Amino acid sequence: MRTALRNLLLTVAVLAAGLAGVAGARGADIVLPDGDTCKIVSPDLNPSLANGRVSHFCSDGVALVGGLQLGDGLGLVTRVTYDPNEPQNVFSDELVSIEARGVTLVDGTVCLHAGEGATLAGDGERANYTCDDDSVLIGAFEADGDEIFATRATFTHDDAGFHLVGKERVALQTIDGSSPITNVEWKLESFGVGGAPALEGAPATLTILAGRAGGKTGCNSYFAAVTFGLDGAIAFAQPGATMMYCDGAMDQEQSFFDTLTGIDRYELTADGKLVLSGSAGELVFGH
């Protein structure tokens, strides 16, 4: 029922925008840290949840309220989960930080974050993103209602260095705030308090995509909902799993689950390891 209502709202938004001479709702779609893609909703429709205006619909039962709030180097969104069949039943309401790994402009140009080192600058502004059309995005993003804008700059180069030849204000179509730990298959190296080594003959894995975690424990396949919070916060719901018995691997599986459900932080190390830590110890993964 809720899916049908959401589709109806989005269809009406497109029709209303078309009558106004605009192709669809204006504003940027947002990919959350867990990989869930949230589609912009026309403000003319004004749907609401948790006493706030819905700016984006994400996967079923997930929405963003209030839009993207820009800050120093990152943005914040309010992520609401609700019962898709009874939308007035709200389960959670939390802030999630967005650090854009990349953006897509309205003309389809894809721009990736340039990193934290020294980069090309123009008009005193740092080049924060490099684009696939050889332009760069300089300075900070700016919000104008539901729309997010960047400054695109082009340069020439000669023996004297780089020279700014032009810049323009462009709207963003998509902000990719997915965490770098998503859409990667991680392989368990150690687990639990004290860091017991993973079984060599029974590899455990973890993949996070679109708000769900899954993989192998060394025996069974498992799945769990996952949510990202602020400043490296992460939480896994109680996992579900298949129910096979594997001789020699069940202790690892139980410890893996006990540790996973207590996880509340994640960190990527300089050597590319993923460290999940919490009340029951750590899970350390490599590629």
ZADO-1210 file (C-alpha; in nm, 4 decimals, padded with zeros to 6 digits):
<atoms>
<atom x="00.0000" y="00.0000" z="00.0000" code="MET" pos="1"/>
<atom x="00.2742" y="00.2438" z="00.0978" code="ARG" pos="2"/>
<atom x="00.4800" y="00.1555" z="-00.2098" code="THR" pos="3"/>
<atom x="00.1792" y="00.2289" z="-00.4297" code="ALA" pos="4"/>
<atom x="00.1224" y="00.5605" z="-00.2494" code="LEU" pos="5"/>
<atom x="00.4875" y="00.6570" z="-00.2891" code="ARG" pos="6"/>
<atom x="00.4802" y="00.5739" z="-00.6606" code="ASN" pos="7"/>
<atom x="00.1604" y="00.7750" z="-00.6986" code="LEU" pos="8"/>
<atom x="00.3158" y="01.0758" z="-00.5246" code="LEU" pos="9"/>
<atom x="00.6227" y="01.0611" z="-00.7442" code="LEU" pos="10"/>
<atom x="00.4088" y="01.0279" z="-01.0571" code="THR" pos="11"/>
<atom x="00.2020" y="01.3313" z="-00.9550" code="VAL" pos="12"/>
<atom x="00.5252" y="01.5222" z="-00.8880" code="ALA" pos="13"/>
<atom x="00.6513" y="01.4553" z="-01.2381" code="VAL" pos="14"/>
<atom x="00.3176" y="01.5555" z="-01.3931" code="LEU" pos="15"/>
<atom x="00.2964" y="01.8756" z="-01.1880" code="ALA" pos="16"/>
<atom x="00.6539" y="01.9659" z="-01.2722" code="ALA" pos="17"/>
<atom x="00.5919" y="01.8929" z="-01.6384" code="GLY" pos="18"/>
<atom x="00.2965" y="02.1347" z="-01.6401" code="LEU" pos="19"/>
<atom x="00.5284" y="02.3961" z="-01.4909" code="ALA" pos="20"/>
<atom x="00.7814" y="02.3371" z="-01.7652" code="GLY" pos="21"/>
<atom x="01.0299" y="02.1451" z="-01.5453" code="VAL" pos="22"/>
<atom x="01.1201" y="01.7781" z="-01.5991" code="ALA" pos="23"/>
<atom x="01.0550" y="01.6257" z="-01.2566" code="GLY" pos="24"/>
<atom x="01.1085" y="01.7382" z="-00.8992" code="ALA" pos="25"/>
<atom x="01.4041" y="01.9733" z="-00.8617" code="ARG" pos="26"/>
<atom x="01.6782" y="01.8764" z="-00.6195" code="GLY" pos="27"/>
<atom x="01.9462" y="01.6145" z="-00.5676" code="ALA" pos="28"/>
<atom x="01.8948" y="01.2475" z="-00.4959" code="ASP" pos="29"/>
<atom x="02.1059" y="01.1268" z="-00.2020" code="ILE" pos="30"/>
<atom x="02.2833" y="00.7939" z="-00.1544" code="VAL" pos="31"/>
<atom x="02.3099" y="00.7254" z="00.2197" code="LEU" pos="32"/>
<atom x="02.6221" y="00.5805" z="00.3852" code="PRO" pos="33"/>
<atom x="02.4600" y="00.2347" z="00.3858" code="ASP" pos="34"/>
<atom x="02.4141" y="00.2529" z="00.0064" code="GLY" pos="35"/>
<atom x="02.0391" y="00.3193" z="00.0143" code="ASP" pos="36"/>
<atom x="01.9357" y="00.5599" z="-00.2658" code="THR" pos="37"/>
<atom x="01.6857" y="00.8294" z="-00.1652" code="CYS" pos="38"/>
<atom x="01.4858" y="01.0018" z="-00.4403" code="LYS" pos="39"/>
<atom x="01.3881" y="01.3681" z="-00.4181" code="ILE" pos="40"/>
<atom x="01.0179" y="01.4467" z="-00.3677" code="VAL" pos="41"/>
<atom x="00.8552" y="01.7597" z="-00.5057" code="SER" pos="42"/>
<atom x="00.7859" y="02.0082" z="-00.2229" code="PRO" pos="43"/>
<atom x="00.4507" y="02.0802" z="-00.3889" code="ASP" pos="44"/>
<atom x="00.3267" y="01.7431" z="-00.2627" code="LEU" pos="45"/>
<atom x="00.4285" y="01.8167" z="00.0980" code="ASN" pos="46"/>
<atom x="00.4094" y="01.4621" z="00.2444" code="PRO" pos="47"/>
<atom x="00.5098" y="01.4488" z="00.6125" code="SER" pos="48"/>
<atom x="00.6454" y="01.2016" z="00.8672" code="LEU" pos="49"/>
<atom x="00.7598" y="01.2477" z="01.2279" code="ALA" pos="50"/>
<atom x="00.6334" y="01.6082" z="01.2250" code="ASN" pos="51"/>
<atom x="00.8540" y="01.7007" z="00.9296" code="GLY" pos="52"/>
<atom x="00.8273" y="01.7376" z="00.5525" code="ARG" pos="53"/>
<atom x="00.9497" y="01.4359" z="00.3578" code="VAL" pos="54"/>
<atom x="01.2227" y="01.5505" z="00.1192" code="SER" pos="55"/>
<atom x="01.3238" y="01.2052" z="-00.0103" code="HIS" pos="56"/>
<atom x="01.1805" y="00.8544" z="-00.0249" code="PHE" pos="57"/>
<atom x="01.4413" y="00.5795" z="00.0118" code="CYS" pos="58"/>
<atom x="01.3854" y="00.2029" z="00.0303" code="SER" pos="59"/>
<atom x="01.0431" y="00.0902" z="00.1499" code="ASP" pos="60"/>
<atom x="00.9850" y="00.2137" z="00.5044" code="GLY" pos="61"/>
<atom x="01.2698" y="00.4690" z="00.4953" code="VAL" pos="62"/>
<atom x="01.2488" y="00.8423" z="00.4201" code="ALA" pos="63"/>
<atom x="01.4456" y="01.1621" z="00.4769" code="LEU" pos="64"/>
<atom x="01.2776" y="01.4494" z="00.6550" code="VAL" pos="65"/>
<atom x="01.3817" y="01.8122" z="00.6188" code="GLY" pos="66"/>
<atom x="01.6327" y="01.7716" z="00.3352" code="GLY" pos="67"/>
<atom x="02.0119" y="01.7992" z="00.3415" code="LEU" pos="68"/>
<atom x="02.1643" y="02.0411" z="00.5916" code="GLN" pos="69"/>
<atom x="02.5067" y="02.1527" z="00.4695" code="LEU" pos="70"/>
<atom x="02.7927" y="02.2014" z="00.7171" code="GLY" pos="71"/>
<atom x="03.1714" y="02.2232" z="00.7197" code="ASP" pos="72"/>
<atom x="03.2857" y="01.9487" z="00.4857" code="GLY" pos="73"/>
<atom x="02.9776" y="01.7336" z="00.5236" code="LEU" pos="74"/>
<atom x="02.6005" y="01.7362" z="00.5415" code="GLY" pos="75"/>
<atom x="02.3390" y="01.6017" z="00.7788" code="LEU" pos="76"/>
<atom x="02.0069" y="01.4349" z="00.7006" code="VAL" pos="77"/>
<atom x="01.7302" y="01.3097" z="00.9270" code="THR" pos="78"/>
<atom x="01.6550" y="00.9463" z="00.8431" code="ARG" pos="79"/>
<atom x="01.3135" y="00.8171" z="00.9476" code="VAL" pos="80"/>
<atom x="01.2011" y="00.4537" z="00.9444" code="THR" pos="81"/>
<atom x="00.8311" y="00.3748" z="00.9509" code="TYR" pos="82"/>
<atom x="00.5780" y="00.0987" z="00.8918" code="ASP" pos="83"/>
<atom x="00.5141" y="00.0927" z="00.5129" code="PRO" pos="84"/>
<atom x="00.1584" y="-00.0266" z="00.5750" code="ASN" pos="85"/>
<atom x="00.0850" y="00.2238" z="00.8535" code="GLU" pos="86"/>
<atom x="00.3042" y="00.5295" z="00.7828" code="PRO" pos="87"/>
<atom x="00.1933" y="00.7037" z="01.1030" code="GLN" pos="88"/>
<atom x="00.3851" y="00.4347" z="01.2976" code="ASN" pos="89"/>
<atom x="00.7393" y="00.5761" z="01.3083" code="VAL" pos="90"/>
<atom x="01.0092" y="00.3397" z="01.4365" code="PHE" pos="91"/>
<atom x="01.3166" y="00.5636" z="01.4445" code="SER" pos="92"/>
<atom x="01.4260" y="00.9199" z="01.3785" code="ASP" pos="93"/>
<atom x="01.8024" y="00.9857" z="01.3663" code="GLU" pos="94"/>
<atom x="02.0683" y="01.2124" z="01.2214" code="LEU" pos="95"/>
<atom x="02.3020" y="01.0632" z="00.9610" code="VAL" pos="96"/>
<atom x="02.6184" y="01.2358" z="00.8366" code="SER" pos="97"/>
<atom x="02.6793" y="01.2572" z="00.4626" code="ILE" pos="98"/>
<atom x="03.0328" y="01.2838" z="00.3226" code="GLU" pos="99"/>
<atom x="03.0069" y="01.2970" z="-00.0553" code="ALA" pos="100"/>
<atom x="03.2464" y="01.0528" z="-00.2225" code="ARG" pos="101"/>
<atom x="03.1197" y="01.1769" z="-00.5554" code="GLY" pos="102"/>
<atom x="02.8430" y="01.3728" z="-00.7233" code="VAL" pos="103"/>
<atom x="02.6617" y="01.3639" z="-01.0555" code="THR" pos="104"/>
<atom x="02.5726" y="01.6978" z="-01.2151" code="LEU" pos="105"/>
<atom x="02.2416" y="01.7608" z="-01.3911" code="VAL" pos="106"/>
<atom x="02.4130" y="01.7200" z="-01.7303" code="ASP" pos="107"/>
<atom x="02.5357" y="01.3714" z="-01.6322" code="GLY" pos="108"/>
<atom x="02.8959" y="01.4694" z="-01.5550" code="THR" pos="109"/>
<atom x="03.0410" y="01.2534" z="-01.2748" code="VAL" pos="110"/>
<atom x="03.2804" y="01.4155" z="-01.0269" code="CYS" pos="111"/>
<atom x="03.4817" y="01.2267" z="-00.7615" code="LEU" pos="112"/>
<atom x="03.6262" y="01.3605" z="-00.4389" code="HIS" pos="113"/>
<atom x="03.9858" y="01.4731" z="-00.4873" code="ALA" pos="114"/>
<atom x="04.1058" y="01.3719" z="-00.1397" code="GLY" pos="115"/>
<atom x="04.2439" y="01.5802" z="00.1421" code="GLU" pos="116"/>
<atom x="04.5856" y="01.6716" z="-00.0023" code="GLY" pos="117"/>
<atom x="04.6862" y="01.9851" z="-00.1906" code="ALA" pos="118"/>
<atom x="04.4884" y="02.0251" z="-00.5137" code="THR" pos="119"/>
<atom x="04.4446" y="02.2799" z="-00.7892" code="LEU" pos="120"/>
<atom x="04.2810" y="02.6031" z="-00.6727" code="ALA" pos="121"/>
<atom x="04.1002" y="02.8832" z="-00.8498" code="GLY" pos="122"/>
<atom x="03.9920" y="03.2241" z="-00.7169" code="ASP" pos="123"/>
<atom x="04.1287" y="03.1151" z="-00.3805" code="GLY" pos="124"/>
<atom x="03.8985" y="02.8085" z="-00.3715" code="GLU" pos="125"/>
<atom x="04.0257" y="02.4515" z="-00.3407" code="ARG" pos="126"/>
<atom x="03.9350" y="02.1993" z="-00.6112" code="ALA" pos="127"/>
<atom x="03.7446" y="01.9406" z="-00.4097" code="ASN" pos="128"/>
<atom x="03.6181" y="01.7208" z="-00.6956" code="TYR" pos="129"/>
<atom x="03.7642" y="01.6172" z="-01.0307" code="THR" pos="130"/>
<atom x="03.5144" y="01.5495" z="-01.3086" code="CYS" pos="131"/>
<atom x="03.5119" y="01.3158" z="-01.6095" code="ASP" pos="132"/>
<atom x="03.4950" y="01.6115" z="-01.8528" code="ASP" pos="133"/>
<atom x="03.8329" y="01.7478" z="-01.7259" code="ASP" pos="134"/>
<atom x="03.6653" y="02.0194" z="-01.5194" code="SER" pos="135"/>
<atom x="03.6772" y="02.0476" z="-01.1391" code="VAL" pos="136"/>
<atom x="03.4384" y="02.1569" z="-00.8663" code="LEU" pos="137"/>
<atom x="03.5832" y="02.4326" z="-00.6496" code="ILE" pos="138"/>
<atom x="03.4757" y="02.5588" z="-00.3097" code="GLY" pos="139"/>
<atom x="03.1790" y="02.4376" z="-00.1046" code="ALA" pos="140"/>
<atom x="02.8333" y="02.3254" z="-00.2122" code="PHE" pos="141"/>
<atom x="02.5466" y="02.5698" z="-00.1668" code="GLU" pos="142"/>
<atom x="02.1794" y="02.4978" z="-00.0978" code="ALA" pos="143"/>
<atom x="01.8905" y="02.6876" z="-00.2529" code="ASP" pos="144"/>
<atom x="01.5731" y="02.5284" z="-00.1246" code="GLY" pos="145"/>
<atom x="01.5870" y="02.1591" z="-00.2146" code="ASP" pos="146"/>
<atom x="01.8461" y="02.2204" z="-00.4858" code="GLU" pos="147"/>
<atom x="02.2198" y="02.1820" z="-00.4205" code="ILE" pos="148"/>
<atom x="02.4696" y="02.3740" z="-00.6350" code="PHE" pos="149"/>
<atom x="02.8424" y="02.3519" z="-00.7002" code="ALA" pos="150"/>
<atom x="03.0888" y="02.5768" z="-00.8836" code="THR" pos="151"/>
<atom x="03.2403" y="02.4061" z="-01.1888" code="ARG" pos="152"/>
<atom x="03.5723" y="02.5473" z="-01.3125" code="ALA" pos="153"/>
<atom x="03.7921" y="02.4804" z="-01.6142" code="THR" pos="154"/>
<atom x="04.1651" y="02.5445" z="-01.6408" code="PHE" pos="155"/>
<atom x="04.4395" y="02.5594" z="-01.9011" code="THR" pos="156"/>
<atom x="04.7998" y="02.4645" z="-01.8348" code="HIS" pos="157"/>
<atom x="05.1304" y="02.5930" z="-01.9692" code="ASP" pos="158"/>
<atom x="05.4882" y="02.6276" z="-01.8477" code="ASP" pos="159"/>
<atom x="05.3791" y="02.8976" z="-01.6064" code="ALA" pos="160"/>
<atom x="05.1244" y="02.6688" z="-01.4395" code="GLY" pos="161"/>
<atom x="04.7450" y="02.6389" z="-01.4322" code="PHE" pos="162"/>
<atom x="04.5151" y="02.9241" z="-01.5323" code="HIS" pos="163"/>
<atom x="04.1440" y="02.9570" z="-01.4572" code="LEU" pos="164"/>
<atom x="03.9538" y="03.0140" z="-01.7829" code="VAL" pos="165"/>
<atom x="03.5935" y="02.9895" z="-01.6701" code="GLY" pos="166"/>
<atom x="03.3512" y="02.8863" z="-01.4003" code="LYS" pos="167"/>
<atom x="02.9776" y="02.8355" z="-01.3663" code="GLU" pos="168"/>
<atom x="02.7181" y="02.7453" z="-01.1060" code="ARG" pos="169"/>
<atom x="02.5714" y="02.3995" z="-01.1698" code="VAL" pos="170"/>
<atom x="02.3022" y="02.1956" z="-00.9959" code="ALA" pos="171"/>
<atom x="02.3684" y="01.8490" z="-00.8567" code="LEU" pos="172"/>
<atom x="02.1571" y="01.5536" z="-00.9666" code="GLN" pos="173"/>
<atom x="02.2930" y="01.2941" z="-00.7207" code="THR" pos="174"/>
<atom x="02.5083" y="01.3096" z="-00.4081" code="ILE" pos="175"/>
<atom x="02.6878" y="00.9820" z="-00.3407" code="ASP" pos="176"/>
<atom x="02.7346" y="00.9688" z="00.0357" code="GLY" pos="177"/>
<atom x="02.7815" y="00.5923" z="00.0449" code="SER" pos="178"/>
<atom x="03.0489" y="00.4780" z="00.2850" code="SER" pos="179"/>
<atom x="03.3643" y="00.3305" z="00.1284" code="PRO" pos="180"/>
<atom x="03.2974" y="00.0141" z="00.3299" code="ILE" pos="181"/>
<atom x="02.9796" y="-00.0565" z="00.1288" code="THR" pos="182"/>
<atom x="02.9580" y="-00.2634" z="-00.1909" code="ASN" pos="183"/>
<atom x="03.2804" y="-00.4466" z="-00.0985" code="VAL" pos="184"/>
<atom x="03.3195" y="-00.8088" z="00.0049" code="GLU" pos="185"/>
<atom x="03.5229" y="-00.8063" z="00.3262" code="TRP" pos="186"/>
<atom x="03.6960" y="-01.1221" z="00.4506" code="LYS" pos="187"/>
<atom x="03.7200" y="-01.1858" z="00.8254" code="LEU" pos="188"/>
<atom x="04.0729" y="-01.1963" z="00.9670" code="GLU" pos="189"/>
<atom x="04.0079" y="-01.1930" z="01.3446" code="SER" pos="190"/>
<atom x="03.7109" y="-01.1722" z="01.5798" code="PHE" pos="191"/>
<atom x="03.5951" y="-01.1311" z="01.9384" code="GLY" pos="192"/>
<atom x="03.7725" y="-01.0094" z="02.2503" code="VAL" pos="193"/>
<atom x="04.1442" y="-01.0723" z="02.2080" code="GLY" pos="194"/>
<atom x="04.1194" y="-01.1073" z="01.8299" code="GLY" pos="195"/>
<atom x="04.1010" y="-01.4828" z="01.7681" code="ALA" pos="196"/>
<atom x="04.2189" y="-01.5580" z="01.4122" code="PRO" pos="197"/>
<atom x="03.9534" y="-01.6554" z="01.1597" code="ALA" pos="198"/>
<atom x="03.9423" y="-02.0173" z="01.0474" code="LEU" pos="199"/>
<atom x="04.1467" y="-02.0615" z="00.7316" code="GLU" pos="200"/>
<atom x="03.9259" y="-02.3375" z="00.5923" code="GLY" pos="201"/>
<atom x="03.5988" y="-02.1598" z="00.6742" code="ALA" pos="202"/>
<atom x="03.6162" y="-01.8014" z="00.5463" code="PRO" pos="203"/>
<atom x="03.3639" y="-01.5547" z="00.6917" code="ALA" pos="204"/>
<atom x="03.2617" y="-01.2534" z="00.4837" code="THR" pos="205"/>
<atom x="03.0692" y="-00.9268" z="00.5093" code="LEU" pos="206"/>
<atom x="02.9083" y="-00.7148" z="00.2373" code="THR" pos="207"/>
<atom x="02.6960" y="-00.4043" z="00.3052" code="ILE" pos="208"/>
<atom x="02.4594" y="-00.2761" z="00.0374" code="LEU" pos="209"/>
<atom x="02.1387" y="-00.0698" z="00.0452" code="ALA" pos="210"/>
<atom x="02.0920" y="-00.0886" z="00.4202" code="GLY" pos="211"/>
<atom x="02.1553" y="-00.4607" z="00.4531" code="ARG" pos="212"/>
<atom x="02.4576" y="-00.6623" z="00.5617" code="ALA" pos="213"/>
<atom x="02.5150" y="-01.0196" z="00.4546" code="GLY" pos="214"/>
<atom x="02.7722" y="-01.2849" z="00.3869" code="GLY" pos="215"/>
<atom x="02.9027" y="-01.6119" z="00.5284" code="LYS" pos="216"/>
<atom x="02.9960" y="-01.6988" z="00.8860" code="THR" pos="217"/>
<atom x="03.2288" y="-01.9759" z="00.7790" code="GLY" pos="218"/>
<atom x="02.9288" y="-02.2079" z="00.7674" code="CYS" pos="219"/>
<atom x="02.5920" y="-02.0413" z="00.7211" code="ASN" pos="220"/>
<atom x="02.4751" y="-01.7481" z="00.5132" code="SER" pos="221"/>
<atom x="02.3436" y="-01.4567" z="00.7197" code="TYR" pos="222"/>
<atom x="02.1709" y="-01.1217" z="00.6730" code="PHE" pos="223"/>
<atom x="02.1024" y="-00.8211" z="00.8980" code="ALA" pos="224"/>
<atom x="01.9812" y="-00.4646" z="00.8724" code="ALA" pos="225"/>
<atom x="02.2555" y="-00.2052" z="00.9192" code="VAL" pos="226"/>
<atom x="02.2387" y="00.1651" z="01.0005" code="THR" pos="227"/>
<atom x="02.5063" y="00.4350" z="00.9949" code="PHE" pos="228"/>
<atom x="02.5084" y="00.7310" z="01.2327" code="GLY" pos="229"/>
<atom x="02.7456" y="01.0198" z="01.3012" code="LEU" pos="230"/>
<atom x="03.1261" y="01.0119" z="01.3074" code="ASP" pos="231"/>
<atom x="03.1815" y="00.6420" z="01.2384" code="GLY" pos="232"/>
<atom x="02.8793" y="00.5097" z="01.4262" code="ALA" pos="233"/>
<atom x="02.7248" y="00.1891" z="01.2910" code="ILE" pos="234"/>
<atom x="02.4766" y="-00.0669" z="01.4237" code="ALA" pos="235"/>
<atom x="02.3679" y="-00.4122" z="01.3099" code="PHE" pos="236"/>
<atom x="02.0291" y="-00.5635" z="01.3875" code="ALA" pos="237"/>
<atom x="01.9949" y="-00.9188" z="01.5170" code="GLN" pos="238"/>
<atom x="02.0995" y="-01.1325" z="01.2185" code="PRO" pos="239"/>
<atom x="01.9032" y="-01.4084" z="01.0528" code="GLY" pos="240"/>
<atom x="02.0838" y="-01.7088" z="00.9069" code="ALA" pos="241"/>
<atom x="02.0489" y="-02.0443" z="00.7403" code="THR" pos="242"/>
<atom x="02.0667" y="-02.3393" z="00.9793" code="MET" pos="243"/>
<atom x="02.3377" y="-02.5772" z="00.8615" code="MET" pos="244"/>
<atom x="02.5798" y="-02.7501" z="01.0984" code="TYR" pos="245"/>
<atom x="02.9490" y="-02.7354" z="01.0060" code="CYS" pos="246"/>
<atom x="03.1936" y="-02.9346" z="01.2131" code="ASP" pos="247"/>
<atom x="03.4626" y="-02.7090" z="01.3605" code="GLY" pos="248"/>
<atom x="03.3044" y="-02.3809" z="01.2483" code="ALA" pos="249"/>
<atom x="03.0165" y="-02.3310" z="01.4907" code="MET" pos="250"/>
<atom x="03.2215" y="-02.1617" z="01.7663" code="ASP" pos="251"/>
<atom x="03.3434" y="-01.9041" z="01.5165" code="GLN" pos="252"/>
<atom x="02.9879" y="-01.8465" z="01.3931" code="GLU" pos="253"/>
<atom x="02.8488" y="-01.7909" z="01.7434" code="GLN" pos="254"/>
<atom x="03.1320" y="-01.5540" z="01.8380" code="SER" pos="255"/>
<atom x="03.0900" y="-01.3703" z="01.5065" code="PHE" pos="256"/>
<atom x="02.7184" y="-01.3123" z="01.5738" code="PHE" pos="257"/>
<atom x="02.7760" y="-01.2155" z="01.9393" code="ASP" pos="258"/>
<atom x="03.0375" y="-00.9618" z="01.8340" code="THR" pos="259"/>
<atom x="02.8377" y="-00.8280" z="01.5371" code="LEU" pos="260"/>
<atom x="02.5284" y="-00.7408" z="01.7409" code="THR" pos="261"/>
<atom x="02.7390" y="-00.5373" z="01.9850" code="GLY" pos="262"/>
<atom x="02.9200" y="-00.3355" z="01.7170" code="ILE" pos="263"/>
<atom x="02.8784" y="00.0419" z="01.7395" code="ASP" pos="264"/>
<atom x="03.1830" y="00.1871" z="01.5556" code="ARG" pos="265"/>
<atom x="03.3711" y="00.1307" z="01.2315" code="TYR" pos="266"/>
<atom x="03.7120" y="00.2426" z="01.1103" code="GLU" pos="267"/>
<atom x="03.9149" y="00.2025" z="00.7922" code="LEU" pos="268"/>
<atom x="04.2837" y="00.1692" z="00.8757" code="THR" pos="269"/>
<atom x="04.5733" y="00.3086" z="00.6727" code="ALA" pos="270"/>
<atom x="04.6509" y="-00.0396" z="00.5400" code="ASP" pos="271"/>
<atom x="04.2949" y="-00.0929" z="00.4172" code="GLY" pos="272"/>
<atom x="04.1517" y="-00.3017" z="00.7003" code="LYS" pos="273"/>
<atom x="03.7928" y="-00.2625" z="00.8187" code="LEU" pos="274"/>
<atom x="03.7699" y="-00.2673" z="01.1984" code="VAL" pos="275"/>
<atom x="03.4250" y="-00.3027" z="01.3559" code="LEU" pos="276"/>
<atom x="03.4341" y="-00.2503" z="01.7327" code="SER" pos="277"/>
<atom x="03.1830" y="-00.2732" z="02.0136" code="GLY" pos="278"/>
<atom x="03.0908" y="-00.4159" z="02.3497" code="SER" pos="279"/>
<atom x="03.1883" y="-00.7749" z="02.2601" code="ALA" pos="280"/>
<atom x="03.5220" y="-00.6995" z="02.0942" code="GLY" pos="281"/>
<atom x="03.6266" y="-00.6411" z="01.7353" code="GLU" pos="282"/>
<atom x="03.5736" y="-00.7878" z="01.3925" code="LEU" pos="283"/>
<atom x="03.8724" y="-00.7179" z="01.1673" code="VAL" pos="284"/>
<atom x="03.8335" y="-00.7643" z="00.7919" code="PHE" pos="285"/>
<atom x="04.0614" y="-00.7411" z="00.4910" code="GLY" pos="286"/>
<atom x="03.9889" y="-00.7586" z="00.1194" code="HIS" pos="287"/>
</atoms>
